[in-house]
Amino acid sequence: MNIILVSNKMAKAKSLSLWQTLGILWLLTLATVLLTLLFIAPKGLIKEQGVTGMLPLHLKDTINSTQMHLDAYAKELGELQARIMRLDAQNARLAKLAGEKDSKFGSDAKNPKSKINDSKLNSEKTLNPDGLRPVSELQLPNRGGPLINPRPITDAELQAEIEKLTQAVDERDEYLSKVEAKVLWQSVLKDMLPNSSPINAAYNSSSYGWRIDPFTGGKAFHEGLDFSADIGTPIRAAADGIVTLAEVSGGYGNLVRIDHGSGLETRYGHASKLLVKAGDRVVKGQEIALVGNTGRSTGPHLHYEIRLNGNALDPRQYLQNNA
């Protein structure tokens, strides 16, 4: 079948071949289908989903699956970035405590001019019992070589690398917390440290560090220790100090905050009853509140924090050193 086109502007008639004719018919059919879908498809669907609302189901599933993978990787990378920022901040605090201008960790252990020059503290065996490299050595070495058999990284390989990096960050987070505690125990602040347990119970609930949040189900940083105990169990001051706050405070519920001097502070949250008020001077072991279930809490417990200049410290390191 041939289609002959005739025009007044054409010197002579032109004919289309069979393949050209079929191509035109295919384009017309496609345009008809698209226009039909445009008028038949619900306007709300087009508005909400755009072009993907008109795609076949298997294509939409593929696009959604890919987006879910990208969202998951972006979330994990964001969490790693947050952890690294915390490590950097802890790094800077260590350098400041050690009297170092350089914030890179490890310089205090090698610099003989460091203000803290204890033989045990400077021992690599003491600082690094698990054989972990200092954070300053985590930089990638200079690398190169010919490119042979290149291929894109797979989802499984990318996930494995993220998990490996997450584990490395977790190990160094724990490591730096131990070193920070050692520096504080041998600094001028050692007599002010809150080194007694705030409650006659073990911390068998949430520990300090990253965890699955009991309310959102996502990962979040827990800046203290949770001690499960019955309502009404006495809560005691972990060190001498002055009460700076004793009232309801957001997710903490009923909160007592004690200033121990030189930037050291302890917080006692979720209490059922407060036994002190702002401005009171308290001594180590004095009852300051009773265990409760107020604020953002799933059950009766004490949420306990130690902070230095507003930064959360790992309370386990100071309970462990309590003789």
N, C-alpha and C positions, 0 to 999 in steps of 0.2 A: 504494500500500500504506500502510495506517495501522496504528499500534500503539496499542492502547487500554490504559491503565493504570487499574486499579481497586484501591482501598485502603479498609480499614475506616474510616480517619481522614478519608477524602475524602467530601465531600458528594455529589459526582457524578463520573463517569468523565471522564478527560481523554485526549485523543488527540494523538499527535505527527504532525507533517506529514512529507512525504517528505524534505525537506532536513534536518530534525532527526534523522530516522531514519538517513539516510546519515552524518551527523556522528558519531552514536553508534557506528555500525559502523566508521567510519574510526579513531576513537579506540581501539576494541577491537582492531582490526587492528594499529595502531601499538604498542600495549602488548604484544601477542603477539609481534611481531617483536623488540622490545627485549628481552623476556624470553628469547626464543630465542637471540638474540645473546649475552646474558649467560651462558647456560649452555653454548653451543657454543664461544664464543671461549675460547682458552687463558687460564687464570688468570694465568700468567706475563706474557702480553702486556698484560692489563688492569692488572696491578700495575706494570709498567714504563712503559707509555705512557698509562695512565688512559683517559679518554674518547676521546682521539685514536686509540687503538688500534682502536676500533670504527667510525671514520669511513671514508667512501669514500676510495680512493687519491688522487683528484685534490684532495680537500679537505686531506688530510694533506700532500701536496706543496706546496700553497699556504701552509699554516701553517709548514712547515719552511723554505720559501724566505723568507718574511717574517722568521722568527726569525734566519735566517742574515744577512739584510741588517741587522737591528738589532744583532746581535753584531759584525758588521764595522764598523758606524758607531761603536759603543761602543768598540771597540778603537782605532780611529783617533783618536777624541776623547781617549781615555786617553793615547795617545802624544803628542798635541799638548799635553795638560795637563802631562805630564812635561817636555816641551821648554820650555814656558813657565816651569815651576818652576826649571829650570836657568838660563834667561835671567835670572830674578829674582835668583837667587843670584849670578850673574856681575855683575849690575847692582850689587848690594850690595858686592861685592868692589871694583869700580871706584870706587865712592863712597868706600870706606874708604881705598883707595890714594891717591885724590886729596885726601883730607882733608876730604871733604864730609859733613855730617850728613844731608843729603837723599839718599836712595838712588836717586832718579830719574836715569836716565842723561842726560847732556848738561849737567847743572848745572855740572860742572867746567870745561867749555869756555866757559861764559858768565860765571862768577863770578870777578871779578878777585882775590878773596881766596883762591882755590884755592892750595894749597901747591905744586902743579905748574903752572907758568905759562910753558910753552914756546910760542913763537909758532907753531912748526910743529904742535905738538900741538893748539893751539887753533884752527888753521885748519880750516874746514869742508871745504875741498878735500882736506886731508890725512886728516881723520877719516872723510870720507864720499866716497871716490873714485867710488863707483857711484851716487851720487845718492840713496841710501836715507835715509829719514827716521829720526831718532833714535827709540829705543824709546819715549821719553816722549811722542812725538807720535802713538803708535798708538791713543790713546783715540778712541772714536767721537765725532764732533761732535754737538751738539744738533740733533735732527731732528724733523720733524712734517709735517702736511698732511692733507687729506681722504683718506679711504679709498675708492679707486676700483677696481672690478673685482678684489676680493680672490680669491685661489685658493690652495690648499695647495701647498707646494713639492714638486717631484717628486724621485724617487730620483736621477736624473741631475743635477739642479740642486744637490741637497745634496752629492753626491759632488764636483761641480765646485767648490763653495765650500770644502769640506774640503781639496781639492788646492791651491786658491789660498792658503788660510791656511797650509798646510804649507810651501809655497814661501816665503811671507813670513817665517815663523819660521826657516826654514833660512838665508835671506839675512841676517837680523838676528843669528843665532847666529854666522855667519862674520864679520860686521861687528864684533860685540862682542869676538870673540876677537882681531881685529886691533888694536882700540883698547886692550884689556887688555895686549897685548904692547907697544904703544907706551908705555903708562903705566909698565910695569915697566922698559923699556929706559931711561927717563929718570928713574927713581926711585933711591933710595939702594941698591936691590937690584941695580943694573945690573952691579956687579963680581962678584956671586955667581951670576948666571944661567948655567945650563948651555947654552952657546952653541956647542959643538962636536959633530960627529956622533959617536954612540957606536959606529959601525961603518963600515967601508969598503965601503958598499953603499947603493944608493938605496932609498927606501921605495916599492917598486913593488907592495906588497901592500895590506892593509887600511889605510885612512887614519883619522885622528881624526874622530869624529862618528858620526852614525847610519848604520847599515848593515844588510844582511841577515845575521843570525847564521849562520855556516857549519854549526852543529850543529842548531839548532832550526828554521831557515828563517823565523823571524819577525824583526821589527825590534828592534834593541838598540843601545845607545850604546857605541861603542868609544872608550875613554879614552886611547888612545895611538897610536903608529905601529908598523906591522909591517914589518921589513926582512927580505926573503927572502935567505938566504945558506946556504952549505954548512955542514954540521956541523963544528965545530972552528974556525970563523972567529972571530978575536979580538973581544971586546966591550970597549970602553974607557970609562972614566969621562968623562962630558961636562963635568965641572967638579971643582974641589977639594972634598973633603968627608970625612966619616967614615961608614964602613959601619955601618948600624944593624941589618941583617939579611942573612944569606947562608945560605939553606936552602930546603927544599921548602915551597911556600906555595900550597896549593889549585890553582886553575886556572892560576896563573902557572908551575907546575912549579918548577924550580930558579930562585930569585929572589935578586937582589942589590938592596938598597935603600940609597941613599946620602943622607945629610943634608948639605945645603950651607949651612945656617944661615938664620935669619930665616924659617923655615917652608918653605923651598924643599927639594924632595926629588926624586930621580930613581929610577926602577925599571927593572930589566932582567930580563925574564922568559924562560922556556922554555930556559934554558941547559943544555948537556950536562955542563959541568963548572964549578965555582966556584973561582976563584983567590984569593979573599979571604975573610976571616971578620969577624964582627961585632966592632966596636971598632977595626978597621984604619983608619988615615988614608991616603987616596989622593989623587993629584994628577990634574989634567986630562990625559987621554990614556993613563993607566995601564991595562994589561990587568987586567980584574977577573973575566972569565968567558969561556966559549967557547959559540958558538951551538949550540943543540940543538933537540930536539923533545919536550920534557917538558911535562907539564901538559895543559891544554885547548888542543891544537894540532893542526892538520891537516898540518903538515910543518915542516921545519927553518926557523926564522926567529927574529929578536929582536923581542920586544914591549917597546917603550920608552915610558915615561911621564914627564911632568914634573908635579909637584904643588906647589901653594902652600897651606899650611895644610890639607892633605888634599884640596883641590879640584883636579881635573884641569885642566891647561892644554893648549892646542893646541901640540904640539912643533914643528909646521911653522913657526910664527911666529918661533921662536928659531933654528931652523936657517937660515931665510932671512936673518936678520939677522947671521949669522956671516960676518964679513969675512975 
